[in-house]
Amino acid sequence: MARWHEVAQELRKAIVEGTYPPGTKIPKEDELELEFGCSRTTIRRAVAQLTTEGLVRPVRRGGTTVCEQSERVSLALDTVVYRDEIGYYFSRAVQNLRPLRPPTVTQGPCPPDVVPLLGLQPGDSVVIRDRVMGEPDAGHVVQLATSYLPADLAAGTILAEPDTGPGGIYDRMESDLGWGALDWEGVIAARAATAEESRLLRLAPGVPVLCVTRTTIATAGAAEGRVVEVNLTRRDATRFEVRYPIDRSQSH
């Protein structure tokens, strides 16, 4: 094991055992050099690792503070789409989230990872709808949501407008565009956060995002059988977890 791994392990243990409680500072670099008998480079690599894990947070000209570990919010692994007076939603845990600012609507090349999901070719154009979601009373960002819609279907329609009216884009697809009762499919994954995601979600350095990628499929009309939207939501992976029931097999 590399020396910086050993130092990180010892510091991690001290944090977990409460030697350095949340909100306090770990010793300064020169103090840690003496304690562990190693170079400053080794100390910095160890502290960087703990920062990536979300255990500590460097404070400009203020040392390194142990982070508060907030309780995770459980997102039920739900296979049901719900509806309320606002429109469709896909988990009871996020029913109360609302846009904290008007959506941003642009048009540009489809991202490479979304191309196969939409059945497009590299370079094909998409309408991109970005939303910043949160709890209105608290006012802080909880979720980032981006919708990618094929430009050949969405450009020049209500789907490309910032305000798509009651029920949002799904009501427009079903009621106004005649694309039938929509079908959806979701995938859950995690990845490193982009700089912009880290800024908006106020993530500590190295904290990943929990991603839910949902595809929307039309069942009628001119878009029948096509994936008409890929929706990508991102949340702080240290604050949210996915919960699901486990059933006993009938054979046991």
C-alpha positions as CSV (number, residue, x, y, z in Angstrom):
1,M,0.0,0.0,0.0
2,A,1.4,3.4,-0.9
3,R,2.2,5.7,2.0
4,W,-0.4,8.2,1.1
5,H,-3.0,5.4,1.2
6,E,-1.9,4.6,4.7
7,V,-2.1,8.2,5.8
8,A,-5.6,8.5,4.3
9,Q,-6.7,5.4,6.0
10,E,-5.5,6.6,9.4
11,L,-7.2,10.0,8.9
12,R,-10.4,8.3,7.7
13,K,-10.4,6.2,10.8
14,A,-10.0,9.2,13.0
15,I,-12.9,11.0,11.4
16,V,-15.2,7.9,11.6
17,E,-14.3,7.4,15.3
18,G,-15.0,11.0,16.1
19,T,-11.5,12.2,16.8
20,Y,-12.2,14.9,14.3
21,P,-16.0,15.6,14.6
22,P,-17.9,17.3,11.7
23,G,-17.3,21.0,11.5
24,T,-13.8,20.8,13.1
25,K,-10.5,21.0,11.3
26,I,-8.0,18.2,10.9
27,P,-4.4,19.2,11.8
28,K,-2.4,21.5,9.4
29,E,-0.1,20.0,6.8
30,D,3.1,20.6,8.8
31,E,1.5,18.9,11.9
32,L,0.5,15.9,9.8
33,E,4.0,15.7,8.3
34,L,5.4,15.3,11.8
35,E,2.7,13.0,13.0
36,F,3.1,10.5,10.1
37,G,6.8,11.2,9.3
38,C,6.2,11.8,5.6
39,S,6.5,14.5,3.0
40,R,4.0,17.2,2.3
41,T,3.2,15.7,-1.1
42,T,2.1,12.5,0.7
43,I,-0.1,14.4,3.1
44,R,-1.7,16.4,0.2
45,R,-2.5,13.2,-1.7
46,A,-4.1,11.7,1.3
47,V,-6.2,14.8,2.1
48,A,-7.2,15.0,-1.6
49,Q,-8.4,11.4,-1.4
50,L,-10.6,12.2,1.6
51,T,-11.9,15.3,-0.2
52,T,-12.9,13.1,-3.1
53,E,-14.8,10.8,-0.7
54,G,-16.7,13.8,0.7
55,L,-15.2,13.4,4.2
56,V,-13.3,16.7,4.3
57,R,-13.5,20.1,2.5
58,P,-10.6,22.5,2.0
59,V,-11.4,26.0,3.1
60,R,-9.5,28.8,1.4
61,R,-6.9,30.1,3.9
62,G,-8.8,28.2,6.6
63,G,-7.4,24.7,6.7
64,T,-9.4,21.5,6.0
65,T,-12.8,21.0,7.7
66,V,-14.5,17.7,8.4
67,C,-17.8,17.6,6.5
68,E,-21.2,17.1,8.0
69,Q,-22.7,13.8,6.7
70,S,-26.3,14.6,6.0
71,E,-28.9,11.8,6.1
72,R,-29.6,10.3,2.6
73,V,-32.9,10.7,1.0
74,S,-34.3,7.5,-0.3
75,L,-35.7,7.3,-3.9
76,A,-38.0,4.4,-4.3
77,L,-37.1,2.2,-7.3
78,D,-40.6,2.9,-8.8
79,T,-41.9,1.4,-11.9
80,V,-45.1,3.4,-11.9
81,V,-45.7,6.8,-13.5
82,Y,-47.9,9.1,-11.4
83,R,-49.9,12.2,-12.1
84,D,-51.1,15.2,-10.1
85,E,-52.6,18.6,-11.0
86,I,-49.3,19.7,-12.5
87,G,-48.6,16.7,-14.7
88,Y,-46.7,13.4,-14.8
89,Y,-44.0,12.6,-12.2
90,F,-41.9,9.5,-11.7
91,S,-41.2,9.1,-8.0
92,R,-43.2,10.2,-5.0
93,A,-39.9,11.3,-3.4
94,V,-39.5,14.2,-5.9
95,Q,-43.2,15.1,-6.3
96,N,-42.7,18.4,-4.4
97,L,-39.8,19.6,-6.5
98,R,-40.4,22.7,-8.6
99,P,-38.4,24.7,-11.1
100,L,-36.3,27.3,-9.4
101,R,-35.9,29.3,-12.6
102,P,-37.4,29.3,-16.1
103,P,-36.2,26.4,-18.2
104,T,-33.4,27.0,-20.8
105,V,-34.2,25.8,-24.3
106,T,-31.5,25.6,-26.9
107,Q,-30.8,23.6,-30.1
108,G,-27.6,21.8,-30.9
109,P,-25.8,18.6,-31.8
110,C,-26.9,15.5,-29.9
111,P,-24.4,14.4,-27.2
112,P,-22.6,11.2,-28.2
113,D,-24.0,9.2,-25.3
114,V,-27.6,10.2,-26.2
115,V,-27.3,9.6,-29.9
116,P,-28.0,5.8,-29.8
117,L,-30.8,6.2,-27.3
118,L,-32.7,8.6,-29.7
119,G,-31.8,6.5,-32.7
120,L,-30.0,9.4,-34.3
121,Q,-26.7,9.8,-36.2
122,P,-23.7,11.7,-34.8
123,G,-24.1,15.4,-35.5
124,D,-27.9,15.2,-35.7
125,S,-29.7,18.2,-34.0
126,V,-31.7,18.0,-30.8
127,V,-33.8,20.5,-28.8
128,I,-32.4,20.7,-25.3
129,R,-34.5,21.6,-22.3
130,D,-32.5,22.3,-19.1
131,R,-34.3,22.7,-15.8
132,V,-33.0,23.4,-12.3
133,M,-35.3,21.9,-9.7
134,G,-35.6,22.3,-5.9
135,E,-37.9,22.7,-3.0
136,P,-39.5,26.2,-3.3
137,D,-39.4,26.9,0.4
138,A,-35.7,26.0,0.8
139,G,-34.7,27.5,-2.5
140,H,-31.6,25.3,-3.0
141,V,-31.0,23.1,-6.0
142,V,-31.8,19.4,-5.5
143,Q,-32.0,18.1,-9.1
144,L,-30.8,19.0,-12.5
145,A,-33.0,17.7,-15.4
146,T,-32.2,17.9,-19.1
147,S,-34.5,16.7,-21.9
148,Y,-33.1,15.9,-25.4
149,L,-35.7,15.8,-28.2
150,P,-35.1,15.0,-31.9
151,A,-35.1,18.3,-33.7
152,D,-36.9,16.8,-36.7
153,L,-39.9,16.3,-34.3
154,A,-39.6,19.1,-31.8
155,A,-38.0,22.1,-33.5
156,G,-40.6,24.8,-34.4
157,T,-43.3,23.2,-32.1
158,I,-44.6,23.9,-28.6
159,L,-41.9,21.5,-27.4
160,A,-39.2,24.0,-28.2
161,E,-40.9,26.8,-26.2
162,P,-39.8,27.6,-22.6
163,D,-43.5,27.5,-21.4
164,T,-45.2,24.4,-22.8
165,G,-48.4,25.0,-20.7
166,P,-50.3,22.8,-18.2
167,G,-49.0,19.3,-18.0
168,G,-45.7,20.1,-19.7
169,I,-44.2,18.4,-22.7
170,Y,-45.8,15.1,-22.1
171,D,-49.4,16.5,-22.3
172,R,-48.4,18.3,-25.5
173,M,-47.0,15.0,-26.9
174,E,-50.1,13.0,-26.0
175,S,-52.9,15.6,-26.4
176,D,-51.7,18.2,-29.0
177,L,-49.2,16.2,-31.2
178,G,-51.2,13.0,-31.2
179,W,-48.3,10.7,-30.2
180,G,-50.6,8.4,-28.2
181,A,-50.2,7.3,-24.6
182,L,-46.5,7.5,-24.0
183,D,-44.3,4.7,-22.7
184,W,-41.2,5.2,-20.5
185,E,-38.2,3.2,-19.5
186,G,-35.5,4.2,-17.0
187,V,-31.9,3.4,-16.1
188,I,-30.0,4.3,-12.9
189,A,-26.3,4.9,-12.9
190,A,-23.6,7.2,-11.5
191,R,-20.7,9.1,-13.0
192,A,-18.3,12.0,-12.2
193,A,-20.0,15.4,-12.0
194,T,-19.2,18.0,-14.6
195,A,-17.9,21.4,-13.4
196,E,-21.3,23.0,-14.0
197,E,-23.2,20.2,-12.2
198,S,-20.8,20.6,-9.2
199,R,-21.4,24.3,-9.2
200,L,-25.2,24.1,-9.4
201,L,-25.6,21.3,-6.9
202,R,-22.9,22.7,-4.6
203,L,-21.0,19.4,-4.6
204,A,-17.7,18.9,-2.8
205,P,-14.7,18.1,-5.1
206,G,-14.9,14.6,-6.4
207,V,-18.5,13.9,-5.4
208,P,-20.3,12.0,-8.2
209,V,-23.9,12.5,-9.4
210,L,-26.7,9.9,-9.3
211,C,-28.1,9.8,-12.8
212,V,-31.5,8.6,-13.9
213,T,-31.9,8.3,-17.7
214,R,-35.4,8.0,-18.9
215,T,-36.5,7.4,-22.5
216,T,-40.0,8.4,-23.7
217,I,-41.5,6.4,-26.5
218,A,-44.5,7.5,-28.7
219,T,-47.1,4.9,-29.5
220,A,-49.1,6.7,-32.2
221,G,-49.1,9.3,-34.8
222,A,-46.1,10.5,-36.9
223,A,-43.7,9.5,-34.2
224,E,-45.1,6.1,-33.5
225,G,-42.4,3.7,-32.1
226,R,-39.8,6.4,-31.8
227,V,-37.9,7.5,-28.7
228,V,-39.1,11.1,-28.7
229,E,-37.2,12.2,-25.6
230,V,-34.3,11.3,-23.4
231,N,-34.5,12.8,-20.0
232,L,-31.4,12.9,-17.7
233,T,-31.8,13.9,-14.1
234,R,-28.7,14.3,-11.8
235,R,-28.6,14.5,-8.0
236,D,-25.9,14.6,-5.3
237,A,-24.9,10.9,-4.9
238,T,-24.0,11.6,-1.3
239,R,-27.5,12.8,-0.4
240,F,-29.7,10.4,-2.4
241,E,-29.9,6.6,-2.5
242,V,-32.1,4.2,-4.4
243,R,-34.3,1.9,-2.3
244,Y,-36.2,-1.2,-3.5
245,P,-38.1,-4.1,-2.0
246,I,-36.7,-7.7,-2.1
247,D,-39.3,-10.5,-2.5
248,R,-38.8,-14.1,-1.5
249,S,-38.8,-16.5,-4.5
250,Q,-41.8,-18.8,-4.6
251,S,-39.5,-21.7,-4.7
252,H,-38.3,-21.0,-1.1
